[in-house]
Amino acid sequence: MRLKIAVSLIVCVLLGGVFSIVSTAPLHEKTDADPISGDWDVSFYVKGNTYPATFKLKLDGNKVNGTANSEHTGPGKLRDGAWAENKLSFTIDFEKHESIAITGHLEADNLVGEFTTEGFTAKWDAKKKVVAKPGGVTPASSALGH
């Protein structure tokens, strides 16, 4: 009887570990395969001042689509967006502001680069907004019944 209980416990622990690995694998693959898609908090650095903005980016193959918005520029739409070999480029067109040409790359978990508009070039960077998981449930804890 003790042997049956011990074997049952071992099987349960092993299955819990397998379900945990299987349930988290697609999340890691998606993150690694597409580090660009999502909402980003952006900072443009101009003559000693920092101007906040947001990017909403979507990677489709090697093409990048999306929108941008800031208090200074208003809403804008991306065109000619590209992502290849860790390099990002696109142009943002605005209704009430000159277009902004963006180049950059992924550095750790942040995007960094340069932008050109209104006859000058300066630096920018962005940090991806963290999406909270509802209810604080992790794949491992749900697989184990917690």
C-alpha positions as CSV (number, residue, x, y, z in Angstrom):
1,M,0.0,0.0,0.0
2,R,2.8,2.4,0.9
3,L,4.5,1.6,-2.5
4,K,1.3,2.5,-4.4
5,I,1.0,5.8,-2.5
6,A,4.7,6.6,-3.1
7,V,4.4,5.8,-6.8
8,S,1.2,7.9,-7.1
9,L,2.9,10.9,-5.4
10,I,6.0,10.7,-7.7
11,V,3.7,10.5,-10.8
12,C,1.7,13.5,-9.6
13,V,4.9,15.5,-9.0
14,L,6.4,14.6,-12.4
15,L,3.1,15.4,-14.2
16,G,2.9,18.7,-12.4
17,G,6.4,19.6,-13.6
18,V,5.6,18.5,-17.2
19,F,2.4,20.6,-17.3
20,S,4.4,23.6,-15.9
21,I,7.0,23.3,-18.6
22,V,4.5,22.8,-21.4
23,S,2.3,25.6,-20.3
24,T,5.1,28.2,-20.1
25,A,7.0,27.2,-23.2
26,P,4.8,29.0,-25.7
27,L,5.1,32.2,-23.6
28,H,8.9,32.1,-23.8
29,E,8.9,31.3,-27.5
30,K,6.5,34.2,-28.3
31,T,8.6,36.7,-26.2
32,D,11.8,35.7,-27.8
33,A,10.4,35.5,-31.4
34,D,8.7,38.9,-31.1
35,P,10.4,41.3,-28.8
36,I,8.8,44.3,-30.5
37,S,5.0,44.0,-30.3
38,G,3.4,45.8,-27.5
39,D,3.0,49.1,-25.8
40,W,6.2,51.2,-25.1
41,D,6.9,54.2,-22.9
42,V,9.2,56.4,-24.9
43,S,11.5,59.3,-24.0
44,F,12.7,61.7,-26.7
45,Y,15.8,63.7,-25.6
46,V,15.9,67.2,-27.2
47,K,18.4,69.9,-26.1
48,G,18.5,68.8,-22.4
49,N,14.8,68.2,-22.2
50,T,12.9,64.9,-22.1
51,Y,9.6,64.5,-24.0
52,P,7.5,61.4,-23.1
53,A,5.5,59.5,-25.8
54,T,4.0,56.1,-26.4
55,F,4.5,53.6,-29.2
56,K,2.1,50.8,-29.9
57,L,4.0,48.4,-32.1
58,K,3.0,45.2,-33.9
59,L,5.5,43.0,-35.6
60,D,4.3,41.1,-38.7
61,G,7.1,39.1,-40.2
62,N,9.8,41.7,-40.6
63,K,7.4,44.6,-40.9
64,V,6.5,46.9,-38.0
65,N,3.1,48.6,-37.9
66,G,1.6,50.7,-35.2
67,T,0.9,54.2,-33.7
68,A,2.7,56.8,-31.7
69,N,1.4,59.6,-29.5
70,S,2.8,62.4,-27.4
71,E,1.5,65.7,-26.0
72,H,3.9,67.6,-28.4
73,T,3.0,65.7,-31.6
74,G,-0.5,64.3,-31.1
75,P,-1.3,60.9,-32.6
76,G,0.7,59.5,-35.4
77,K,0.9,56.4,-37.6
78,L,3.9,54.3,-38.5
79,R,4.9,53.7,-42.1
80,D,7.8,51.8,-43.7
81,G,8.4,49.9,-40.4
82,A,11.1,47.2,-40.5
83,W,12.7,44.9,-38.0
84,A,15.7,42.8,-39.0
85,E,18.9,41.6,-37.3
86,N,18.0,43.5,-34.1
87,K,17.5,46.7,-36.0
88,L,14.4,48.8,-36.0
89,S,13.4,51.6,-38.4
90,F,10.2,53.4,-39.2
91,T,8.7,56.8,-39.9
92,I,5.9,58.4,-37.9
93,D,3.5,60.6,-39.8
94,F,1.5,63.2,-37.8
95,E,-1.4,65.4,-38.8
96,K,0.0,68.5,-37.0
97,H,3.8,67.8,-36.8
98,E,6.6,67.1,-39.1
99,S,7.3,63.4,-39.6
100,I,9.8,61.7,-37.4
101,A,12.3,59.1,-38.8
102,I,13.2,56.5,-36.2
103,T,16.1,54.1,-36.1
104,G,17.1,51.9,-33.2
105,H,17.8,48.5,-31.8
106,L,17.0,46.3,-28.8
107,E,19.4,46.6,-25.9
108,A,18.6,44.3,-23.0
109,D,14.8,44.8,-22.7
110,N,14.8,48.4,-24.0
111,L,14.7,50.0,-27.4
112,V,17.3,52.7,-28.0
113,G,18.3,54.8,-31.0
114,E,18.1,58.1,-32.8
115,F,15.3,60.1,-34.4
116,T,15.4,62.8,-37.0
117,T,12.8,65.6,-37.4
118,E,12.7,69.3,-38.0
119,G,16.3,69.4,-39.2
120,F,18.0,67.8,-36.3
121,T,18.9,64.3,-35.0
122,A,18.7,63.3,-31.3
123,K,18.4,60.2,-29.0
124,W,15.4,58.3,-27.8
125,D,14.8,55.2,-25.8
126,A,11.7,53.1,-24.8
127,K,10.8,50.6,-22.1
128,K,8.1,48.1,-22.8
129,K,5.0,48.4,-20.6
130,V,4.5,45.4,-18.4
131,V,1.2,43.5,-18.9
132,A,-0.1,42.2,-15.5
133,K,-1.5,38.7,-15.5
134,P,-5.1,38.6,-14.2
135,G,-5.5,37.2,-10.7
136,G,-1.8,36.6,-10.2
137,V,-2.2,33.1,-11.4
138,T,1.0,31.6,-12.9
139,P,1.0,28.6,-15.2
140,A,3.0,26.5,-12.7
141,S,0.6,27.2,-9.8
142,S,-2.5,26.5,-11.9
143,A,-1.1,23.2,-13.1
144,L,-0.5,22.1,-9.6
145,G,-4.0,23.1,-8.5
146,H,-3.0,26.1,-6.4
